[in-house]
Amino acid sequence: MIELKDIQKTYRIGEAEYPVLKGIDLVIESGEFIALMGPSGSGKSTLMNIVGCLDRPTAGRFILLDQDISQTSDDELARVRREELGFIFQTFNLIGRISVLKNVEVPMMLSGVARVERKARAIKLLESLDIAHRINFSPVNISGGERQRVAIARALANDPKIIIADEPTGNLDLKNSDEVMSILTKLNKDGRTIIMVTHNPEITENCSRVIRLRDGRIMENA
């Protein structure tokens, strides 16, 4: 499903160059639940951004769903992000001025899904995550655990093959963290490929692999 070959990423600030990824080789199979771990500055967020088509590598090849991403246009990259990937963030990234329902509808609006169809799908997703009772609330008026459920519903809106979760429990208490991990584990068992960045080793027990990065390189892959 995903193949990274000698992926390198270097940032330039003025005349100085700062290498962040230094030759990443990684294959992720369909249906895996991957945890990316590493200390601050290890390159895990940069790697996540590349896998999520939010950034391009400086060198190397990135194959996603049999497509060479390094050869795609910006428009095609946007389509891949919109239709093939679902994103869950530590800070939820919900829009406070619109309702929970409308937040879940946003990805489908961008994909041109008809209003009746997208509303019906959004309601179904919210019901499946036990958050439909907040459907008309603003995200600013619900709890952190509820916000993350809404964010998961939004990530599933376009039925993506891959879920990318960046510290999905980072802003949650233990109870809500356990609930979010249960949801992600079920999504994985239902066939979704999940790639998760985390600092917390306690939430990785249901992952198929833990990949540890340090100084821009994979140090452990098991």
Secondary structure per residue as TSV (DSSP state, phi and psi in degrees):
chain	resnum	aa	ss	phi	psi
A	1	M	-	360.0	-41.1
A	2	I	E	-134.4	132.6
A	3	E	E	-136.8	122.6
A	4	L	E	-111.1	128.6
A	5	K	E	-123.8	110.8
A	6	D	E	50.6	47.4
A	7	I	E	-72.3	127.1
A	8	Q	E	-127.2	145.0
A	9	K	E	-139.7	123.2
A	10	T	E	-126.4	132.5
A	11	Y	E	-102.8	140.0
A	12	R	E	-110.3	126.9
A	13	I	E	-124.3	107.9
A	14	G	T	64.8	-126.7
A	15	E	T	-91.2	-7.8
A	16	A	E	-91.8	145.7
A	17	E	E	-114.9	138.8
A	18	Y	E	-125.3	101.4
A	19	P	E	-72.4	128.9
A	20	V	E	-108.9	-45.7
A	21	L	E	-110.3	133.3
A	22	K	E	-125.2	48.0
A	23	G	E	101.9	69.4
A	24	I	E	-93.3	124.1
A	25	D	E	-116.0	122.5
A	26	L	E	-157.5	136.9
A	27	V	E	-121.8	130.0
A	28	I	E	-119.3	122.5
A	29	E	-	-88.0	157.7
A	30	S	T	-58.6	134.1
A	31	G	T	88.5	1.2
A	32	E	-	-79.2	158.6
A	33	F	E	-122.8	102.1
A	34	I	E	-103.2	135.3
A	35	A	E	-109.5	128.9
A	36	L	E	-102.6	122.8
A	37	M	E	-130.4	157.6
A	38	G	-	163.0	158.9
A	39	P	-	-68.1	165.9
A	40	S	T	-56.4	132.4
A	41	G	T	87.7	4.7
A	42	S	S	-77.7	-18.7
A	43	G	S	105.8	2.6
A	44	K	H	-67.2	-38.2
A	45	S	H	-68.6	-38.4
A	46	T	H	-63.6	-42.4
A	47	L	H	-62.8	-41.8
A	48	M	H	-61.8	-40.8
A	49	N	H	-63.8	-36.3
A	50	I	H	-70.4	-46.7
A	51	V	H	-61.8	-33.7
A	52	G	T	-84.4	7.9
A	53	C	T	59.8	27.6
A	54	L	S	-93.4	-14.1
A	55	D	S	-149.0	160.0
A	56	R	-	-111.1	145.5
A	57	P	-	-71.0	155.6
A	58	T	S	-73.9	-35.0
A	59	A	E	-152.4	161.6
A	60	G	E	101.8	175.3
A	61	R	E	-118.6	140.8
A	62	F	E	-127.0	111.9
A	63	I	E	-105.0	121.5
A	64	L	E	-125.9	119.4
A	65	L	T	52.1	46.5
A	66	D	T	66.2	16.6
A	67	Q	E	-116.9	130.2
A	68	D	E	-78.5	102.6
A	69	I	G	-66.5	-28.2
A	70	S	G	-65.3	-16.4
A	71	Q	G	-103.4	3.5
A	72	T	-	-89.9	154.1
A	73	S	-	-77.0	167.0
A	74	D	H	-62.6	-37.1
A	75	D	H	-65.3	-41.5
A	76	E	H	-68.4	-37.0
A	77	L	H	-61.7	-40.7
A	78	A	H	-63.8	-39.2
A	79	R	H	-64.0	-42.9
A	80	V	H	-60.4	-46.7
A	81	R	H	-59.4	-39.9
A	82	R	H	-74.5	-38.0
A	83	E	H	-108.2	-26.3
A	84	E	T	-105.2	-17.9
A	85	L	E	-123.8	144.3
A	86	G	E	-121.8	137.3
A	87	F	E	-115.7	135.7
A	88	I	E	-126.1	128.4
A	89	F	E	-116.9	154.1
A	90	Q	T	-57.9	-39.5
A	91	T	T	-94.4	14.3
A	92	F	-	71.1	-44.0
A	93	N	-	56.3	38.5
A	94	L	-	-88.4	158.7
A	95	I	-	-94.5	114.6
A	96	G	T	-70.7	-23.9
A	97	R	T	-87.1	-1.4
A	98	I	S	-124.2	165.6
A	99	S	-	-73.2	166.8
A	100	V	H	-53.8	-47.4
A	101	L	H	-58.0	-47.3
A	102	K	H	-65.7	-34.1
A	103	N	H	-59.2	-42.2
A	104	V	H	-71.5	-28.9
A	105	E	H	-74.1	-23.2
A	106	V	H	-52.6	-50.6
A	107	P	H	-59.6	-35.0
A	108	M	H	-72.1	-34.0
A	109	M	H	-59.9	-43.8
A	110	L	H	-66.1	-24.7
A	111	S	T	-93.0	2.5
A	112	G	T	79.8	20.1
A	113	V	-	-72.3	137.2
A	114	A	-	-60.7	149.1
A	115	R	H	-57.9	-45.8
A	116	V	H	-62.8	-42.9
A	117	E	H	-66.9	-43.6
A	118	R	H	-69.4	-34.6
A	119	K	H	-65.6	-44.0
A	120	A	H	-62.4	-42.4
A	121	R	H	-68.1	-40.3
A	122	A	H	-61.9	-43.6
A	123	I	H	-62.6	-42.8
A	124	K	H	-61.9	-42.1
A	125	L	H	-65.4	-43.7
A	126	L	H	-64.2	-38.5
A	127	E	H	-64.0	-40.8
A	128	S	H	-66.1	-22.3
A	129	L	T	-105.0	14.0
A	130	D	T	56.7	39.7
A	131	I	-	-129.7	10.3
A	132	A	G	-65.4	-22.3
A	133	H	G	-69.0	-10.2
A	134	R	G	-105.3	16.2
A	135	I	T	-56.9	-34.7
A	136	N	T	-101.5	5.2
A	137	F	S	-79.1	155.4
A	138	S	-	-79.1	145.5
A	139	P	G	-57.6	-24.7
A	140	V	G	-72.2	-12.3
A	141	N	G	-108.9	17.9
A	142	I	S	-126.6	167.0
A	143	S	-	-75.2	168.7
A	144	G	H	-61.8	-42.2
A	145	G	H	-63.2	-39.1
A	146	E	H	-67.1	-39.2
A	147	R	H	-60.5	-40.6
A	148	Q	H	-69.3	-32.0
A	149	R	H	-64.1	-41.5
A	150	V	H	-62.1	-41.8
A	151	A	H	-63.6	-36.3
A	152	I	H	-67.0	-42.6
A	153	A	H	-58.9	-43.9
A	154	R	H	-61.6	-41.0
A	155	A	H	-62.3	-27.7
A	156	L	T	-91.6	-2.7
A	157	A	T	-55.6	-42.0
A	158	N	T	-99.0	19.3
A	159	D	-	53.8	56.1
A	160	P	-	-73.1	155.3
A	161	K	S	-79.3	-28.1
A	162	I	E	-126.1	133.1
A	163	I	E	-107.6	128.0
A	164	I	E	-111.7	117.9
A	165	A	E	-118.8	116.4
A	166	D	E	-102.1	101.8
A	167	E	S	49.9	56.9
A	168	P	T	-65.9	-17.5
A	169	T	T	-110.3	7.3
A	170	G	T	-61.6	-29.4
A	171	N	T	-107.2	17.7
A	172	L	S	-116.5	153.4
A	173	D	-	-76.5	176.7
A	174	L	H	-60.4	-44.7
A	175	K	H	-61.4	-48.7
A	176	N	H	-69.4	-32.6
A	177	S	H	-60.7	-45.0
A	178	D	H	-62.5	-39.9
A	179	E	H	-66.2	-42.7
A	180	V	H	-64.1	-41.9
A	181	M	H	-66.2	-34.3
A	182	S	H	-63.6	-40.2
A	183	I	H	-64.3	-46.1
A	184	L	H	-64.0	-39.1
A	185	T	H	-63.6	-41.1
A	186	K	H	-65.7	-42.0
A	187	L	H	-59.5	-39.7
A	188	N	H	-64.9	-43.5
A	189	K	H	-65.3	-26.1
A	190	D	T	-81.4	-0.4
A	191	G	T	114.5	-1.9
A	192	R	-	-78.4	141.2
A	193	T	E	-86.3	129.9
A	194	I	E	-124.5	132.1
A	195	I	E	-122.5	119.8
A	196	M	E	-126.7	128.2
A	197	V	E	-89.8	132.8
A	198	T	-	-153.1	152.4
A	199	H	S	-98.2	-9.1
A	200	N	-	-102.0	106.5
A	201	P	G	-66.7	-19.3
A	202	E	G	-69.1	-20.0
A	203	I	G	-99.1	10.5
A	204	T	-	-101.4	5.9
A	205	E	T	-65.4	-26.0
A	206	N	T	-95.5	4.5
A	207	C	-	-77.5	146.6
A	208	S	S	-77.0	-28.2
A	209	R	E	-148.8	148.3
A	210	V	E	-116.2	121.7
A	211	I	E	-108.6	120.1
A	212	R	E	-105.9	128.7
A	213	L	E	-110.1	149.1
A	214	R	E	-152.1	129.8
A	215	D	T	53.5	40.4
A	216	G	T	78.8	12.3
A	217	R	E	-133.2	153.0
A	218	I	E	-78.6	121.2
A	219	M	E	-99.9	-24.9
A	220	E	E	-150.9	138.5
A	221	N	E	-143.7	85.8
A	222	A	-	-150.6	360.0
